[in-house]
Structures are given as structure tokens and as C-alpha cells.
């Protein structure tokens, strides 16, 4: 997706906005940490992170782990989050 499309994609969902803003402030986090902070189910956060990873907005910095995965914003994700 292009930058403007990504912004629209994120902006159209309060959950996606909350997740990207959390990562902008915290630099790296596990899905459970995000879920507890914003009061949503961990499974919903994990689904958002998987979608963000496919779009190049976040990357998993512990891909070898099945649990305790840690995510961080990519440069694309940082640029998009600043424009929200």
C-alpha cells in the first residue's frame, strides 16, 4: 500500500490507531503488553500486528520465538504514525 492508503487503513480503526500509537511511544512491546495497556483482547492485538507486519509497518524482533514475540515499528511505521 502507498503511504496515504496506509494512513487511511490505520485511521479507519480505533484499534489499529491505538496499537500504532502504543508502539510509537514504547518502541517495542509484546501483544499482551499492548492489550493490557489499551484494554483489548490479546488475540485482536496479535491479528493487528500480523496485518501490520504484512504491510511493513512493524517487524517482529524475536521471530524465532513462538511465544513472547516482541514487535517494533519499522521506518515506514514510524513515518506513518507521525502523520496520524
DSSP file (Angstrom, degrees, kcal/mol; ACC not computed):
  #  RESIDUE AA STRUCTURE BP1 BP2  ACC     N-H-->O    O-->H-N    N-H-->O    O-->H-N    TCO  KAPPA ALPHA  PHI   PSI    X-CA   Y-CA   Z-CA
    1    1 A X              0   0    0      0, 0.0     2,-0.1     0, 0.0     0, 0.0   0.000 360.0 360.0 360.0 150.4    0.0    0.0    0.0
    2    2 A X     >  -     0   0    0      1,-0.1     4,-2.6     4,-0.0     5,-0.2  -0.377 360.0-101.1 -77.0 164.1    1.0    3.6   -0.6
    3    3 A X  H  > S+     0   0    0      1,-0.2     4,-2.2     2,-0.2     5,-0.2   0.893 122.6  48.6 -55.0 -46.2    1.6    5.9    2.4
    4    4 A X  H  > S+     0   0    0      1,-0.2     4,-2.1     2,-0.2    -1,-0.2   0.881 111.5  50.4 -65.0 -37.3   -1.8    7.6    2.1
    5    5 A X  H  > S+     0   0    0      2,-0.2     4,-2.7     1,-0.2    -2,-0.2   0.899 109.3  51.5 -66.1 -40.3   -3.6    4.3    1.8
    6    6 A X  H  X S+     0   0    0     -4,-2.6     4,-2.6     2,-0.2     5,-0.2   0.906 108.7  50.9 -62.9 -41.7   -1.8    3.0    4.9
    7    7 A X  H  X S+     0   0    0     -4,-2.2     4,-3.0     2,-0.2    -1,-0.2   0.929 112.4  46.3 -61.8 -44.9   -2.8    6.1    6.8
    8    8 A X  H  X S+     0   0    0     -4,-2.1     4,-1.6     2,-0.2    -2,-0.2   0.897 111.3  52.7 -62.7 -41.1   -6.4    5.6    5.8
    9    9 A X  H  < S+     0   0    0     -4,-2.7    -2,-0.2     2,-0.2    -1,-0.2   0.915 116.1  39.1 -60.7 -45.6   -6.2    1.9    6.7
   10   10 A X  H >< S+     0   0    0     -4,-2.6     3,-1.7     1,-0.2     7,-0.5   0.922 114.0  53.5 -71.6 -44.5   -5.0    2.7   10.2
   11   11 A X  H 3< S+     0   0    0     -4,-3.0    -1,-0.2     1,-0.3    -2,-0.2   0.752  96.9  67.4 -65.4 -24.3   -7.2    5.7   10.7
   12   12 A X  T 3< S+     0   0    0     -4,-1.6     2,-0.4    -5,-0.2    -1,-0.3   0.553 101.1  52.6 -75.2  -5.6  -10.3    3.7    9.9
   13   13 A X    <>  -     0   0    0     -3,-1.7     4,-2.3    -4,-0.2     5,-0.2  -0.983  64.4-155.5-134.4 123.9   -9.9    1.5   13.0
   14   14 A X  H  > S+     0   0    0     -2,-0.4     4,-2.6     1,-0.2     5,-0.2   0.853  99.8  55.5 -64.1 -32.7   -9.5    2.8   16.6
   15   15 A X  H  > S+     0   0    0      2,-0.2     4,-2.4     1,-0.2    -1,-0.2   0.938 108.2  46.6 -64.9 -46.4   -7.8   -0.5   17.5
   16   16 A X  H  > S+     0   0    0      1,-0.2     4,-2.3     2,-0.2     5,-0.2   0.910 113.3  49.9 -62.2 -41.1   -5.2   -0.1   14.7
   17   17 A X  H  X S+     0   0    0     -4,-2.3     4,-2.4    -7,-0.5     5,-0.2   0.930 111.1  49.2 -61.5 -45.2   -4.7    3.6   15.7
   18   18 A X  H  X S+     0   0    0     -4,-2.6     4,-2.2     1,-0.2    -2,-0.2   0.901 111.5  48.9 -62.2 -41.6   -4.2    2.6   19.4
   19   19 A X  H  X S+     0   0    0     -4,-2.4     4,-2.3     2,-0.2    -1,-0.2   0.937 113.2  45.1 -65.5 -47.0   -1.7   -0.2   18.5
   20   20 A X  H  X S+     0   0    0     -4,-2.3     4,-1.8     1,-0.2    -1,-0.2   0.882 113.8  49.8 -68.4 -36.0    0.5    2.0   16.3
   21   21 A X  H  X S+     0   0    0     -4,-2.4     4,-1.8    -5,-0.2    -1,-0.2   0.882 109.3  52.7 -67.4 -38.0    0.4    4.9   18.8
   22   22 A X  H  X S+     0   0    0     -4,-2.2     4,-2.3    -5,-0.2    -2,-0.2   0.938 111.3  45.8 -61.3 -46.4    1.4    2.5   21.6
   23   23 A X  H  X S+     0   0    0     -4,-2.3     4,-1.6     1,-0.2    50,-0.3   0.825 108.1  57.5 -67.8 -30.5    4.4    1.3   19.6
   24   24 A X  H  < S+     0   0    0     -4,-1.8    -1,-0.2    -5,-0.2    -2,-0.2   0.899 114.8  37.4 -64.4 -39.5    5.3    4.8   18.8
   25   25 A X  H  < S+     0   0    0     -4,-1.8    -2,-0.2     1,-0.1    -1,-0.2   0.817 126.0  36.0 -81.0 -32.1    5.6    5.7   22.5
   26   26 A X  H  < S-     0   0    0     -4,-2.3     2,-3.1    -5,-0.2    -2,-0.2   0.460  84.4-148.8-106.2  -2.7    7.0    2.4   23.7
   27   27 A X  S  < S+     0   0    0     -4,-1.6    46,-0.6    -5,-0.2     2,-0.3  -0.106  76.9  23.1  60.6 -40.8    9.4    1.5   20.8
   28   28 A X  E    S+A   72   0A   0     -2,-3.1     2,-0.3    44,-0.2    44,-0.2  -0.992  70.1 155.6-151.4 147.1    8.9   -2.3   21.4
   29   29 A X  E     -A   71   0A   0     42,-2.1    42,-3.0    -2,-0.3     2,-0.3  -0.993  36.2-115.2-164.8 158.6    6.3   -4.4   23.0
   30   30 A X    >>  -     0   0    0     -2,-0.3     4,-1.9    40,-0.2     3,-0.6  -0.692  39.0-111.0 -94.1 154.4    4.7   -7.8   23.3
   31   31 A X  H 3> S+     0   0    0     38,-0.5     4,-2.8    -2,-0.3     5,-0.2   0.864 117.7  55.2 -53.8 -38.9    1.0   -8.3   22.3
   32   32 A X  H 3> S+     0   0    0      1,-0.2     4,-2.4     2,-0.2    -1,-0.2   0.873 106.1  51.6 -64.8 -36.1    0.0   -8.9   25.9
   33   33 A X  H <> S+     0   0    0     -3,-0.6     4,-1.9     2,-0.2    -1,-0.2   0.912 112.5  45.3 -66.2 -42.1    1.5   -5.6   27.0
   34   34 A X  H  X S+     0   0    0     -4,-1.9     4,-2.4     2,-0.2     5,-0.2   0.935 112.5  51.8 -65.3 -45.6   -0.3   -3.7   24.3
   35   35 A X  H  X>S+     0   0    0     -4,-2.8     5,-1.7     1,-0.2     4,-1.3   0.917 111.5  45.9 -58.8 -46.3   -3.6   -5.5   25.1
   36   36 A X  H  <5S+     0   0    0     -4,-2.4    -1,-0.2     1,-0.2    -2,-0.2   0.889 112.9  51.3 -64.7 -38.8   -3.4   -4.7   28.8
   37   37 A X  H  <5S+     0   0    0     -4,-1.9    -2,-0.2     1,-0.2    -1,-0.2   0.894 120.5  31.1 -67.4 -40.9   -2.5   -1.1   28.2
   38   38 A X  H  <5S-     0   0    0     -4,-2.4    -1,-0.2    -5,-0.1    -2,-0.2   0.445 108.1-117.2-102.4   0.5   -5.4   -0.3   25.8
   39   39 A X  T  <5 +     0   0    0     -4,-1.3     2,-0.3    -5,-0.2    -3,-0.2   0.868  69.3 124.1  73.1  37.9   -7.9   -2.7   27.3
   40   40 A X      < -     0   0    0     -5,-1.7    -1,-0.2    -6,-0.2     2,-0.1  -0.796  67.8 -83.4-123.0 167.5   -8.4   -5.1   24.3
   41   41 A X     >  -     0   0    0     -2,-0.3     4,-1.8     1,-0.1     3,-0.3  -0.451  31.3-130.4 -70.6 142.3   -8.1   -8.8   23.8
   42   42 A X  H  > S+     0   0    0      1,-0.2     4,-2.8     2,-0.2     5,-0.2   0.868 107.4  58.5 -60.4 -37.5   -4.6  -10.1   23.1
   43   43 A X  H  > S+     0   0    0      1,-0.2     4,-2.0     2,-0.2    -1,-0.2   0.876 105.2  49.9 -62.5 -36.7   -5.9  -12.1   20.1
   44   44 A X  H  > S+     0   0    0     -3,-0.3     4,-2.0     2,-0.2    -1,-0.2   0.904 111.2  48.8 -67.3 -40.5   -7.2   -8.9   18.5
   45   45 A X  H  X S+     0   0    0     -4,-1.8     4,-2.6     2,-0.2    -2,-0.2   0.918 109.7  52.1 -64.3 -43.6   -3.8   -7.2   19.1
   46   46 A X  H  X S+     0   0    0     -4,-2.8     4,-2.3     1,-0.2    -1,-0.2   0.898 108.5  51.0 -60.4 -41.1   -2.0  -10.2   17.6
   47   47 A X  H  X S+     0   0    0     -4,-2.0     4,-2.1     2,-0.2    -1,-0.2   0.903 110.6  48.6 -63.4 -41.1   -4.2  -10.0   14.5
   48   48 A X  H  X S+     0   0    0     -4,-2.0     4,-2.9     2,-0.2    -2,-0.2   0.923 111.2  50.2 -63.9 -43.9   -3.5   -6.3   14.0
   49   49 A X  H  X S+     0   0    0     -4,-2.6     4,-2.4     2,-0.2    -2,-0.2   0.881 109.2  51.1 -64.3 -38.2    0.3   -6.9   14.4
   50   50 A X  H  X S+     0   0    0     -4,-2.3     4,-1.9     2,-0.2    -1,-0.2   0.922 112.5  46.5 -63.7 -43.6    0.2   -9.7   11.8
   51   51 A X  H  X S+     0   0    0     -4,-2.1     4,-1.5     2,-0.2    -2,-0.2   0.912 112.6  50.0 -64.2 -42.5   -1.6   -7.4    9.4
   52   52 A X  H  <>S+     0   0    0     -4,-2.9     5,-2.7     1,-0.2     6,-0.7   0.885 108.3  53.3 -62.7 -38.5    0.8   -4.5   10.2
   53   53 A X  H ><5S+     0   0    0     -4,-2.4     3,-1.1     1,-0.2    -1,-0.2   0.907 106.7  51.7 -64.3 -41.0    3.8   -6.9    9.6
   54   54 A X  H 3<5S+     0   0    0     -4,-1.9    -1,-0.2     1,-0.3    -2,-0.2   0.829 111.3  48.2 -63.2 -31.9    2.4   -7.8    6.2
   55   55 A X  T 3<5S-     0   0    0     -4,-1.5    -1,-0.3    -5,-0.1    -2,-0.2   0.463 117.4-114.0 -88.1  -2.1    2.1   -4.1    5.3
   56   56 A X  T < 5S+     0   0    0     -3,-1.1    21,-0.5    -4,-0.5    20,-0.3   0.681  84.0 118.1  80.3  17.8    5.7   -3.4    6.5
   57   57 A X  S   <S+     0   0    0     -5,-2.7    17,-2.5    19,-0.2     2,-0.3   0.807  78.3  17.6 -86.3 -32.2    4.6   -1.2    9.4
   58   58 A X  E     -B   73   0A   0     -6,-0.7     2,-0.4    15,-0.3    15,-0.2  -0.894  64.7-153.9-132.2 163.4    6.0   -3.4   12.2
   59   59 A X  E     -B   72   0A   0     13,-2.6    13,-2.0    -2,-0.3     2,-0.6  -0.997  21.5-122.6-138.3 147.7    8.6   -6.2   12.5
   60   60 A X  E >   -B   71   0A   0     -2,-0.4     3,-0.5    11,-0.2    11,-0.2  -0.764  17.9-166.7 -85.4 122.5    8.9   -8.9   15.0
   61   61 A X  T 3  S+     0   0    0      9,-2.9    10,-0.1    -2,-0.6    -1,-0.1   0.444  86.4  47.0 -92.6   1.3   12.4   -8.7   16.6
   62   62 A X  T >   +     0   0    0      8,-0.7     3,-1.7     3,-0.1    -1,-0.2  -0.401  64.9 151.4-130.9  57.0   12.1  -12.2   18.1
   63   63 A X  T <   +     0   0    0     -3,-0.5    -1,-0.1     1,-0.3    -2,-0.1   0.738  66.7  65.7 -65.4 -21.7   10.8  -14.3   15.1
   64   64 A X  T 3  S+     0   0    0     -3,-0.1     2,-0.3     2,-0.0    -1,-0.3   0.690  88.8  83.3 -73.1 -16.7   12.4  -17.5   16.4
   65   65 A X    <   -     0   0    0     -3,-1.7    -3,-0.1     1,-0.1     3,-0.1  -0.680  61.2-160.5 -91.0 140.5   10.1  -17.5   19.4
   66   66 A X  S    S+     0   0    0     -2,-0.3     2,-0.3     2,-0.1     3,-0.2   0.811  84.4  25.7 -84.4 -33.5    6.6  -18.9   19.2
   67   67 A X  S    S+     0   0    0      1,-0.2    -1,-0.0     0, 0.0     0, 0.0  -0.761 111.1  40.9-120.3 170.8    5.6  -17.0   22.3
   68   68 A X  S    S+     0   0    0     -2,-0.3     2,-0.2     1,-0.2    -1,-0.2   0.855  74.5 177.2  58.4  37.7    6.9  -13.8   23.9
   69   69 A X        -     0   0    0     -3,-0.2   -38,-0.5    -6,-0.1     2,-0.5  -0.501  16.6-149.9 -72.0 140.8    7.2  -12.2   20.5
   70   70 A X        -     0   0    0     -2,-0.2    -9,-2.9   -40,-0.2    -8,-0.7  -0.949  10.8-162.2-117.3 132.3    8.4   -8.6   20.6
   71   71 A X  E     +AB  29  60A   0    -42,-3.0   -42,-2.1    -2,-0.5     2,-0.3  -0.837   9.3 179.5-116.2 150.8    7.3   -6.1   17.9
   72   72 A X  E     -AB  28  59A   0    -13,-2.0   -13,-2.6    -2,-0.3     2,-0.2  -0.970  34.7 -97.6-142.5 156.7    8.7   -2.7   16.9
   73   73 A X  E     - B   0  58A   0    -46,-0.6   -15,-0.3    -2,-0.3     2,-0.1  -0.505  33.2-138.6 -73.2 142.6    7.8   -0.1   14.3
   74   74 A X     >  -     0   0    0    -17,-2.5     4,-2.6    -2,-0.2     5,-0.2  -0.340  36.1 -94.5 -83.2 177.3    9.7   -0.1   11.0
   75   75 A X  H  > S+     0   0    0      2,-0.2     4,-2.5     1,-0.2     5,-0.2   0.898 130.6  51.4 -61.3 -39.2   10.8    3.2    9.4
   76   76 A X  H  > S+     0   0    0    -20,-0.3     4,-2.5     1,-0.2    -1,-0.2   0.933 110.1  49.1 -61.6 -45.5    7.6    3.0    7.3
   77   77 A X  H  > S+     0   0    0    -21,-0.5     4,-2.6   -20,-0.3    -2,-0.2   0.885 110.6  50.2 -61.6 -40.4    5.6    2.5   10.5
   78   78 A X  H  X S+     0   0    0     -4,-2.6     4,-1.7     2,-0.2    -1,-0.2   0.921 111.5  48.2 -64.1 -44.0    7.3    5.4   12.3
   79   79 A X  H  X S+     0   0    0     -4,-2.5     4,-0.7     1,-0.2    -2,-0.2   0.913 114.1  46.1 -63.5 -42.9    6.7    7.7    9.3
   80   80 A X  H >< S+     0   0    0     -4,-2.5     3,-0.9     1,-0.2     4,-0.4   0.915 109.9  53.6 -66.6 -43.1    3.0    6.7    9.1
   81   81 A X  H >< S+     0   0    0     -4,-2.6     3,-0.9     1,-0.3    -1,-0.2   0.843 103.9  56.5 -63.9 -32.6    2.4    7.1   12.9
   82   82 A X  H 3< S+     0   0    0     -4,-1.7    -1,-0.3     1,-0.2    -2,-0.2   0.764 105.3  53.0 -67.6 -24.4    3.8   10.6   12.8
   83   83 A X  T <<        0   0    0     -3,-0.9    -1,-0.2    -4,-0.7    -2,-0.2   0.478 360.0 360.0 -91.5  -3.1    1.2   11.6   10.2
   84   84 A X    <         0   0    0     -3,-0.9    -1,-0.2    -4,-0.4    -2,-0.1   0.471 360.0 360.0 -81.0 360.0   -1.8   10.3   12.2
